[in-house]
Structures are given as structure tokens and as C-alpha cells.
Amino acid sequence: MAKGLPKRSEDYSQWYNELVKKADLAEHSSVRGCMVIKPYGFSIWEKMQAALDKMFKDTGHSNAYFPLFVPKHLFEAEEKNAEGFAKECAVVTHYRLKNDPDNKGKLIVDPEAKLEEELVVRPTSEAVIWSTYKNWIQSYRDLPLLINQWANVVRWEMRTRLFLRTAEFLWQEGHTAHSTKGEAIDETKQMLEVYATFAEEFMAMPVLKGVKTESERFAGAEDTYCIEALMQDGKALQAGTSHFLGQNFAKAFDVKFAGKDGKEDYVWGTSWGVSTRLMGALIMAHSDDEGLILPPKLAPIQVVIVPIFKGEEQLAQVSKVAGKLKNELQALNISVKFDDRDTSSPGWKFAEYELKGVPVRVAIGPRDLENGTLEIARRDTKEKQIFKVEDAVAHINHLMTDIQENIYKRAFDFRADNTTEVETYDEFKQVLDTKGGFVFAHWDGTAETEDKIKEETKATIRCITLDFKEEAGTCIYSGKPSKGKVVFARAY
């Protein structure tokens, strides 16, 4: 199988684009800026969904669904949020088409069918959800309200990349209401921990946890917490956000509750979300020049068995051993594919499953049948070993954990090697241009300095880490006093 992937070292962007397509994850659609997520790609997203959904429910949240369309007056109610998303909104103005009298077989917008009020296609759902919460919340007995939604959103993008930035994408968005400020902040932090746990334990991707600066925070939030991951090209990727909304949306939509003392007050809110952008992170954090490397916990196929045979008789003999192995592995909740197609050679299949990132490959041929052995190859290290058939299940079961841990360790070591502390602006620029990665540097805390650094270097403050250490210093740009170092990087 000719993979034809560019090398990461030569053209990382092209490598990524080609890998997404050749590994059958997604492709560009006939709708500009939108993608088709193909079955193999969607099966990875489904595994992400399943893991996250369980974590949400384990922390007391329930799923619901809210409308795709948001009346413009509702969207405008929280001014900062509306202003922040205004330039990305798709807007419905009419509700009907009609035949074009001047062009047979074609349609035009019916000018008689103009909506009385425009509908915004949701870029995020705070407006429509908080207008609903007004009807659901009257008393402290109705709180906390812990709701999650799995949905699609539209944010109009002119320059798109599959998974990383598309006009329409899939995500989940949590929206919660609480009786106290402290409870809402605890919820915000709890969900950040959920995201960090998912990234590290399922995606095998280490992340930094922190708070965004004022200019980088979500429009309408008091604070935005985030997890930041480092990709193999030295760029950062924001992998999830959790927002403390204060009482901003409660006041905008008049969502009040009567406390135990009978006094009315506005509720405190949060929102939090991750999207199919995680697919892009998964690809860029681990994969190599031969294709995907998937952590076993998210791999749709964890083990593939490839028979080597000539003729029906040999296939039948190999199939007997393969079938028993498959059943025993599936009994351990390990997903297995037995690829007995006779339309492709074993070598072609090996290349295909390497490209698709299947963690473990088993090959069984006539010689193995004679010896009572089989070959086990792992995708992460490309190591191949011969095992007795009776030892295979235990070894493969062990590999599920070992590969997951090894992939995480490689990503963790890469991040450690590409995290640099600097003291001067010249050093800062040199590291960005030669090495990339996370750069810890002193910042004076002003938006003006933040904007100037971004303008001159294309690096942004990714976060102020939760374990931020206060240490007096001098801002690398302005020379003014700094309270400590923050994380800069060029980012997706």
C-alpha cells in the first residue's frame, strides 16, 4: 500500500492534511468550510464521546437538547457574548424558496417569506439555554441545574483545516446554574479536571491546566480555565475550556431563584466544552511518518489479526486459530478485527493498519500453525515478537496498558524537552523561531504588552498555570515589574 505521506520534518501541515484523508478520518465536503467525518474517524469520536459522557454523568450531569436556531434578540441579550461571536454568525433571514420564473428548474429566495426576526445558527448555546433556564428555575430547590448537550455549532470560518477549524463542528457544551459563587467556581474547576483527566488518561496527551488572560477569555465569562497541549511541530493547541460566567447570563435573561430565606437573587453560571478539535490533537500529538498512532483506549480496532495463506484450505486452518484468539480477546473487552479478505496481500494489510494506527497486529501463517506460534507487532514501537499461541492473550492484554502508557510517556517527554524558561525578549524570539514549544516568560500583566508580543511574534499567552508561582521579575517586553512567568506559544 503506497501511503505517500509527506514527512513531518519537511511539511508538517501537509503531513497532517494527507494523514487525515489517507487514514479515512475525514474529507472536505461540497459545502465550503465544512467536513465529512468518515466512519473510521467518527468511530474514534464516538469512543471519545462515550468516555466523556460517562465522566459527565458520574459528576451528576444530565444530557438535554436545545434548538439550533437562536432568535437575534436573545443572542443580543448578553452584550459581550454577542459582540464576541457576531463576526462568525450564520444568519437565517427567510423561511422559504420558490421557483425562479426566469430560470426553469432553479430556485430563488421568496422575498415574501422574510422572517420577522432573524435567526442565528448557534455558534454557542448560552442564549437559548439561559432563556430556557428562566422557566426552569424558581427556587433553591431547583439548583444546582447540571445540563450537558451534544450538538453541532456553526462559526463561519474562511480558512479551514479538517478537525482543527471548520465552519461546522461537533462538540459538547455543559451549562450549569448554582445558588452560590463558590459552588459555580468549584463546578468550573471540576470540569477542567474532567477534561484534563480525559486528555491524559484516554488520549495519552499531557496538558497544562491554567486560566486565560482577560483578552483571551470566553466572551461573557468572568474567568476561562483551559487545558493546553503541545503538538509535535512545537505549536500549542487549546484542548478544552471551562468558563465561570458569574451572574452575567443570569442577569441578561433574568434568571433568579428564591433562597431558603425567601430572598431573591440571580443564579451563578458556568459553561464548558470540548469539540472534534480533539481529533486533530490526537493525530498531531502522537502520529508518525507512517500514519496514525492511536492510544488503545480510543482505538476503534485495538487488535487486527491478519492471516497469511494460500488457498481455502490454509485459510480455514488459520481461521480456526484466529477465531479462538478473537473470542478470547473480545471476552476481555478488547476490540478485534479478523481481516480474511483475499483481495489484498498481507503486506498491503500491514501497511493499511499501520496507517490507521491500530495498536496491535497479529499475523498467523502456515508455519505458525506448525510451530503453535504467531507474530505480534505493536504500532507505537514497531517491535515484532513471536509468541506461543497459548501466551498470546495475556501478552496482548498487557500491551493494551503498556502501549497506552508508552504513548503518554513519549508525549510527556517531548513536552518536557520543548518547554523553555527565558529571561529576555531576544531569547524569547530565538526560542520561538528555532525550537518552538511552551515558553515560560515574565509578563507585566497588561493587555497592551500581550498584544504587542502577539503582533511581533505571533505567540500568545496560552495560560497562567494553576500552579503559578509568584516570583518578582521583569517583563521580557516592557521591562516593567512582573509577578511571575506565564506560558507563551504559537498556537493553532
C-alpha positions as CSV (number, residue, x, y, z in Angstrom):
1,M,0.0,0.0,0.0
2,A,1.6,3.3,-1.1
3,K,0.9,5.7,1.7
4,G,2.6,8.7,0.1
5,L,2.6,10.7,3.3
6,P,4.9,13.7,3.4
7,K,7.5,13.7,6.2
8,R,6.6,15.7,9.3
9,S,10.0,17.3,9.3
10,E,9.6,18.6,5.8
11,D,6.0,19.8,5.7
12,Y,4.0,19.2,8.9
13,S,0.9,20.9,7.7
14,Q,0.8,18.8,4.5
15,W,1.6,15.7,6.5
16,Y,-1.4,16.3,8.7
17,N,-3.8,17.1,5.9
18,E,-2.8,14.0,3.9
19,L,-2.9,11.7,7.0
20,V,-6.5,12.8,7.9
21,K,-7.6,11.9,4.3
22,K,-5.5,8.7,3.8
23,A,-6.4,7.2,7.1
24,D,-10.1,7.7,6.2
25,L,-10.8,10.1,9.1
26,A,-12.5,12.9,7.2
27,E,-12.6,14.8,3.9
28,H,-13.7,18.2,2.6
29,S,-17.4,18.4,1.7
30,S,-19.3,20.0,-1.1
31,V,-20.2,22.7,1.5
32,R,-17.3,25.2,1.7
33,G,-15.6,25.1,5.0
34,C,-17.5,22.0,6.2
35,M,-16.2,18.5,6.5
36,V,-17.5,14.9,6.2
37,I,-16.3,12.8,9.1
38,K,-15.9,9.3,7.7
39,P,-16.9,6.1,9.5
40,Y,-13.4,5.4,10.9
41,G,-12.9,9.0,12.1
42,F,-16.4,9.0,13.6
43,S,-15.8,5.8,15.4
44,I,-12.9,7.4,17.2
45,W,-15.1,10.4,18.1
46,E,-17.7,8.0,19.4
47,K,-15.2,6.5,21.7
48,M,-14.3,10.0,22.9
49,Q,-18.0,10.8,23.4
50,A,-18.6,7.6,25.3
51,A,-15.7,8.2,27.8
52,L,-16.6,11.9,28.3
53,D,-20.3,11.2,28.6
54,K,-19.7,8.7,31.4
55,M,-17.5,11.2,33.2
56,F,-20.1,13.9,32.9
57,K,-22.8,11.6,34.3
58,D,-20.5,10.4,37.0
59,T,-20.2,14.0,38.1
60,G,-24.0,14.5,38.2
61,H,-24.8,15.9,34.8
62,S,-27.7,15.0,32.5
63,N,-28.0,15.4,28.8
64,A,-30.6,17.5,27.0
65,Y,-31.0,19.1,23.6
66,F,-31.8,22.8,22.7
67,P,-32.7,24.4,19.3
68,L,-30.2,25.0,16.6
69,F,-31.6,28.5,15.9
70,V,-31.3,31.4,18.3
71,P,-33.6,34.5,17.8
72,K,-31.5,37.5,17.3
73,H,-32.9,39.4,20.3
74,L,-32.0,36.5,22.6
75,F,-28.5,36.4,21.1
76,E,-28.0,40.1,21.8
77,A,-29.1,39.9,25.4
78,E,-25.6,39.3,26.8
79,E,-23.7,42.0,25.1
80,K,-20.1,40.8,25.5
81,N,-21.1,37.3,24.2
82,A,-23.0,38.7,21.2
83,E,-20.2,41.1,20.3
84,G,-17.6,38.3,20.7
85,F,-19.3,35.9,18.2
86,A,-21.0,38.4,15.9
87,K,-18.5,38.2,13.1
88,E,-18.7,34.4,13.0
89,C,-22.5,34.0,12.8
90,A,-24.5,32.4,10.1
91,V,-28.0,34.0,9.9
92,V,-31.3,32.8,8.6
93,T,-33.4,35.6,7.1
94,H,-36.1,33.7,5.1
95,Y,-38.1,30.6,5.6
96,R,-39.0,29.6,2.0
97,L,-37.7,29.2,-1.6
98,K,-39.8,29.4,-4.8
99,N,-39.3,28.6,-8.5
100,D,-37.3,31.1,-10.4
101,P,-39.7,32.4,-13.1
102,D,-36.7,33.4,-15.3
103,N,-34.7,30.2,-15.0
104,K,-36.7,27.0,-15.3
105,G,-35.8,24.3,-12.7
106,K,-33.9,26.7,-10.5
107,L,-35.0,28.2,-7.1
108,I,-34.7,31.6,-5.6
109,V,-35.4,33.0,-2.1
110,D,-39.0,34.0,-1.8
111,P,-39.0,37.7,-0.9
112,E,-42.4,37.3,0.6
113,A,-41.0,34.8,3.1
114,K,-38.8,37.1,5.1
115,L,-38.7,36.3,8.8
116,E,-40.0,38.9,11.2
117,E,-36.8,38.4,13.2
118,E,-33.5,36.8,12.0
119,L,-32.4,33.5,13.5
120,V,-28.7,33.0,14.4
121,V,-27.4,29.5,13.7
122,R,-25.9,28.7,17.1
123,P,-22.2,29.4,17.5
124,T,-22.7,28.5,21.1
125,S,-25.9,27.9,23.1
126,E,-25.7,30.2,26.2
127,A,-28.5,32.5,24.9
128,V,-31.1,29.9,24.0
129,I,-30.3,27.8,27.1
130,W,-30.4,30.6,29.7
131,S,-33.7,31.9,28.2
132,T,-35.0,28.3,28.9
133,Y,-33.5,28.2,32.4
134,K,-35.6,31.2,33.3
135,N,-38.6,28.9,33.2
136,W,-36.9,26.0,34.9
137,I,-35.5,27.8,38.0
138,Q,-37.7,29.5,40.6
139,S,-36.2,28.3,44.0
140,Y,-33.1,27.0,45.6
141,R,-34.7,23.5,45.3
142,D,-34.2,23.7,41.5
143,L,-30.4,24.2,42.0
144,P,-27.9,23.1,41.0
145,L,-29.0,22.6,37.5
146,L,-26.4,20.5,35.7
147,I,-27.0,20.1,31.9
148,N,-24.9,18.9,29.0
149,Q,-25.7,19.0,25.3
150,W,-24.0,17.0,22.5
151,A,-24.6,19.1,19.4
152,N,-23.2,20.8,16.3
153,V,-22.4,24.5,16.1
154,V,-21.5,26.9,13.3
155,R,-18.8,29.5,13.4
156,W,-18.2,30.9,10.0
157,E,-14.5,30.4,9.0
158,M,-12.8,31.5,5.8
159,R,-9.6,29.5,6.3
160,T,-10.4,25.9,7.4
161,R,-8.5,22.8,8.3
162,L,-10.1,19.4,8.9
163,F,-11.0,18.9,12.6
164,L,-9.0,21.9,13.7
165,R,-11.1,24.7,12.3
166,T,-14.3,24.2,10.3
167,A,-17.4,26.2,9.8
168,E,-19.5,23.5,11.4
169,F,-18.1,21.2,14.1
170,L,-19.4,18.8,16.7
171,W,-19.0,19.3,20.4
172,Q,-20.5,19.1,23.8
173,E,-21.4,22.1,25.9
174,G,-22.2,22.0,29.5
175,H,-24.3,24.7,31.1
176,T,-24.9,24.8,34.8
177,A,-26.6,27.1,37.3
178,H,-25.8,27.4,41.0
179,S,-27.0,29.2,44.1
180,T,-23.6,30.5,45.2
181,K,-20.5,31.9,43.6
182,G,-18.3,29.4,45.3
183,E,-20.3,26.4,44.0
184,A,-20.1,27.7,40.4
185,I,-16.3,28.2,40.7
186,D,-16.0,24.7,42.1
187,E,-18.0,23.3,39.1
188,T,-15.8,25.2,36.6
189,K,-12.7,23.8,38.2
190,Q,-14.2,20.3,38.5
191,M,-15.0,20.2,34.7
192,L,-11.5,21.4,33.9
193,E,-10.2,18.4,35.9
194,V,-12.5,16.1,34.0
195,Y,-11.1,17.4,30.7
196,A,-7.5,17.1,31.9
197,T,-8.1,13.5,33.1
198,F,-9.7,12.6,29.8
199,A,-6.8,14.1,27.8
200,E,-4.2,12.4,29.8
201,E,-5.8,9.0,30.6
202,F,-7.7,8.4,27.4
203,M,-5.9,10.5,24.8
204,A,-2.4,9.8,26.4
205,M,-1.8,13.6,25.9
206,P,-0.3,15.6,28.7
207,V,-1.8,19.0,29.3
208,L,-1.1,22.2,31.2
209,K,-4.0,23.5,33.3
210,G,-4.5,27.2,33.7
211,V,-6.5,30.4,33.4
212,K,-6.8,32.6,30.3
213,T,-5.8,36.2,30.4
214,E,-8.6,38.8,30.1
215,S,-8.1,39.3,26.4
216,E,-8.2,35.5,25.7
217,R,-11.1,34.5,27.8
218,F,-14.6,33.5,26.5
219,A,-16.8,36.4,25.7
220,G,-19.3,36.9,28.6
221,A,-17.2,35.0,31.1
222,E,-15.6,36.2,34.4
223,D,-12.9,33.6,34.1
224,T,-11.9,31.0,31.5
225,Y,-10.0,27.9,32.6
226,C,-8.3,25.8,29.9
227,I,-6.1,22.8,29.1
228,E,-3.3,23.4,26.7
229,A,-1.5,20.6,24.8
230,L,1.7,20.7,22.8
231,M,1.8,19.2,19.2
232,Q,4.8,17.7,17.6
233,D,5.6,20.7,15.5
234,G,6.0,22.8,18.7
235,K,2.7,24.6,18.4
236,A,0.2,24.6,21.3
237,L,-3.4,23.6,20.9
238,Q,-6.2,24.6,23.3
239,A,-7.9,21.3,24.0
240,G,-10.8,22.3,26.3
241,T,-12.2,25.2,28.2
242,S,-14.3,25.7,31.3
243,H,-15.9,29.1,32.0
244,F,-17.1,30.8,35.2
245,L,-19.8,33.0,33.9
246,G,-20.6,34.8,37.2
247,Q,-24.1,36.2,37.1
248,N,-23.7,37.7,33.6
249,F,-26.1,35.4,31.8
250,A,-28.5,35.2,34.7
251,K,-28.8,39.0,34.7
252,A,-29.1,39.1,30.9
253,F,-32.0,36.6,31.0
254,D,-33.4,37.5,34.4
255,V,-32.8,34.0,35.9
256,K,-33.5,34.4,39.6
257,F,-34.1,32.0,42.5
258,A,-35.7,32.3,45.9
259,G,-33.3,31.2,48.6
260,K,-34.1,29.4,51.9
261,D,-34.6,32.8,53.5
262,G,-37.1,33.8,50.8
263,K,-34.9,36.4,49.3
264,E,-34.4,36.5,45.5
265,D,-31.0,36.5,43.8
266,Y,-29.5,35.8,40.4
267,V,-28.1,32.4,39.9
268,W,-24.4,31.8,39.2
269,G,-23.4,30.1,35.9
270,T,-20.8,28.0,34.2
271,S,-20.3,26.6,30.7
272,W,-17.7,24.2,29.4
273,G,-16.9,22.4,26.2
274,V,-14.6,20.3,24.0
275,S,-15.1,19.6,20.3
276,T,-14.0,17.5,17.4
277,R,-10.8,19.6,17.6
278,L,-9.7,16.8,20.0
279,M,-9.4,14.6,16.9
280,G,-6.8,17.0,15.5
281,A,-5.0,17.0,18.8
282,L,-4.9,13.2,18.9
283,I,-3.5,13.0,15.4
284,M,-0.8,15.7,15.9
285,A,0.3,14.6,19.4
286,H,1.3,11.1,18.6
287,S,1.3,10.1,14.9
288,D,4.5,9.5,12.8
289,D,5.5,9.5,9.1
290,E,3.9,6.0,8.6
291,G,0.4,7.1,9.9
292,L,-1.7,7.3,13.0
293,I,-0.7,6.1,16.4
294,L,-3.8,5.6,18.5
295,P,-3.9,5.0,22.2
296,P,-5.6,1.7,22.8
297,K,-8.4,3.3,24.9
298,L,-9.6,5.3,21.8
299,A,-8.7,2.9,19.0
300,P,-11.8,1.6,17.2
301,I,-9.9,-1.6,16.4
302,Q,-7.4,-2.4,19.2
303,V,-6.1,-5.7,17.6
304,V,-6.2,-6.8,14.0
305,I,-5.5,-10.4,13.0
306,V,-4.0,-10.8,9.5
307,P,-4.0,-14.4,8.1
308,I,-1.2,-15.4,5.7
309,F,-2.5,-18.2,3.5
310,K,-2.6,-19.7,0.0
311,G,-6.0,-21.2,-0.9
312,E,-9.1,-22.0,1.0
313,E,-7.6,-24.9,3.0
314,Q,-4.9,-22.9,4.6
315,L,-7.3,-20.1,5.3
316,A,-9.7,-22.5,7.1
317,Q,-6.8,-23.7,9.3
318,V,-5.6,-20.2,10.1
319,S,-9.2,-19.0,10.7
320,K,-9.7,-21.7,13.4
321,V,-6.8,-20.4,15.5
322,A,-7.7,-16.8,14.7
323,G,-11.3,-17.2,15.7
324,K,-10.4,-18.7,19.1
325,L,-7.9,-15.9,19.7
326,K,-10.5,-13.3,18.7
327,N,-13.2,-14.7,21.0
328,E,-10.8,-14.8,24.0
329,L,-9.7,-11.2,23.4
330,Q,-13.3,-10.0,23.0
331,A,-14.1,-11.6,26.3
332,L,-11.6,-9.2,27.8
333,N,-13.4,-6.3,26.1
334,I,-10.6,-5.9,23.5
335,S,-12.0,-5.0,20.1
336,V,-10.6,-7.3,17.4
337,K,-10.9,-7.4,13.6
338,F,-10.0,-10.6,11.7
339,D,-9.2,-9.4,8.1
340,D,-9.6,-12.5,5.9
341,R,-10.1,-10.6,2.7
342,D,-8.5,-12.4,-0.3
343,T,-8.4,-9.2,-2.4
344,S,-5.4,-7.7,-0.7
345,S,-2.0,-9.1,0.2
346,P,-0.8,-9.4,3.9
347,G,1.8,-6.7,3.2
348,W,-0.8,-4.3,1.9
349,K,-3.0,-5.0,5.0
350,F,0.0,-4.5,7.3
351,A,0.6,-1.0,5.8
352,E,-3.1,-0.2,5.9
353,Y,-3.5,-0.9,9.6
354,E,-0.2,0.8,10.4
355,L,-1.6,3.9,8.6
356,K,-4.8,3.6,10.6
357,G,-3.0,3.4,13.9
358,V,-4.2,0.0,15.1
359,P,-2.3,-0.6,18.3
360,V,-1.6,-4.3,17.9
361,R,-1.3,-6.5,14.8
362,V,-1.2,-10.3,14.9
363,A,0.0,-12.3,11.9
364,I,-0.7,-16.1,11.6
365,G,0.6,-18.2,8.7
366,P,1.0,-21.9,7.9
367,R,4.5,-22.0,9.5
368,D,2.9,-20.6,12.7
369,L,0.3,-23.4,12.7
370,E,3.1,-26.0,12.6
371,N,5.0,-24.3,15.4
372,G,2.0,-23.3,17.5
373,T,3.1,-19.7,17.3
374,L,2.0,-16.3,16.0
375,E,3.7,-12.9,15.4
376,I,2.6,-9.9,17.5
377,A,3.6,-6.4,16.4
378,R,2.9,-3.2,18.3
379,R,2.2,0.1,16.4
380,D,3.9,2.5,18.8
381,T,7.4,1.0,18.8
382,K,7.1,-1.2,15.7
383,E,8.5,-4.1,17.7
384,K,7.6,-7.6,16.4
385,Q,7.9,-10.8,18.5
386,I,7.0,-14.4,18.1
387,F,4.8,-15.9,20.9
388,K,3.3,-19.2,21.6
389,V,-0.4,-19.2,20.8
390,E,-1.3,-20.0,24.5
391,D,0.6,-17.0,25.7
392,A,-0.8,-14.5,23.2
393,V,-4.0,-13.4,25.0
394,A,-2.1,-12.5,28.2
395,H,0.6,-10.6,26.3
396,I,-1.9,-8.7,24.2
397,N,-3.9,-7.8,27.2
398,H,-0.7,-6.5,28.9
399,L,0.1,-4.5,25.7
400,M,-3.1,-2.5,25.9
401,T,-1.8,-0.9,29.1
402,D,1.8,-0.8,28.1
403,I,1.1,1.0,24.8
404,Q,-1.2,3.5,26.4
405,E,1.4,4.3,29.0
406,N,4.3,4.4,26.5
407,I,2.4,6.8,24.2
408,Y,1.7,9.1,27.1
409,K,5.4,9.0,28.3
410,R,6.7,9.9,24.8
411,A,4.4,12.9,24.6
412,F,5.3,13.9,28.2
413,D,9.0,13.7,27.4
414,F,8.5,15.6,24.2
415,R,6.8,18.4,26.1
416,A,9.5,18.5,28.8
417,D,12.2,18.8,26.1
418,N,10.2,21.6,24.4
419,T,9.4,23.7,27.4
420,T,11.8,26.6,27.9
421,E,12.2,29.4,30.5
422,V,13.6,32.7,29.2
423,E,14.6,36.0,30.8
424,T,14.9,38.3,27.8
425,Y,12.8,39.2,24.7
426,D,15.7,38.3,22.3
427,E,15.9,34.9,23.9
428,F,12.1,34.6,23.7
429,K,12.1,35.3,20.0
430,Q,15.1,33.0,19.3
431,V,13.4,30.0,21.1
432,L,10.1,30.6,19.2
433,D,11.9,30.6,15.9
434,T,14.3,27.7,16.4
435,K,12.6,25.4,18.9
436,G,9.0,26.4,19.5
437,G,7.1,24.7,22.3
438,F,6.0,26.2,25.5
439,V,7.9,29.3,26.6
440,F,7.7,30.5,30.2
441,A,8.4,34.2,30.5
442,H,7.7,37.2,32.7
443,W,4.8,39.4,31.7
444,D,3.7,42.7,33.2
445,G,0.0,41.8,33.3
446,T,-1.1,44.4,30.7
447,A,-3.2,43.7,27.6
448,E,-1.0,46.2,25.7
449,T,2.1,44.2,26.2
450,E,0.3,41.0,25.4
451,D,-1.0,42.5,22.1
452,K,2.4,43.8,21.1
453,I,4.1,40.4,21.7
454,K,1.4,38.7,19.7
455,E,1.7,41.2,16.9
456,E,5.5,40.9,16.7
457,T,6.0,37.2,17.2
458,K,2.6,35.5,16.6
459,A,2.9,34.0,20.1
460,T,0.0,34.3,22.6
461,I,-0.3,33.7,26.3
462,R,-1.7,30.2,26.4
463,C,-2.5,30.4,30.1
464,I,-1.4,31.4,33.6
465,T,-0.9,27.9,35.1
466,L,-2.9,26.8,38.1
467,D,0.4,26.1,39.9
468,F,1.6,29.6,39.0
469,K,4.5,30.6,41.3
470,E,4.7,34.2,42.4
471,E,8.2,35.4,41.8
472,A,9.3,39.0,41.3
473,G,10.8,39.6,37.9
474,T,11.0,41.9,34.9
475,C,8.6,41.7,31.9
476,I,10.5,40.5,28.8
477,Y,8.9,43.1,26.6
478,S,8.2,46.3,28.7
479,G,10.8,45.9,31.4
480,K,8.1,46.6,34.0
481,P,7.7,44.6,37.2
482,S,6.2,41.1,36.8
483,K,4.6,38.8,39.4
484,G,5.7,35.6,37.7
485,K,6.1,33.7,34.5
486,V,3.2,32.7,32.2
487,V,3.1,30.3,29.3
488,F,3.6,31.6,25.7
489,A,3.4,29.6,22.5
490,R,2.5,29.9,18.9
491,A,-0.8,28.0,18.6
492,Y,-3.4,26.5,16.3
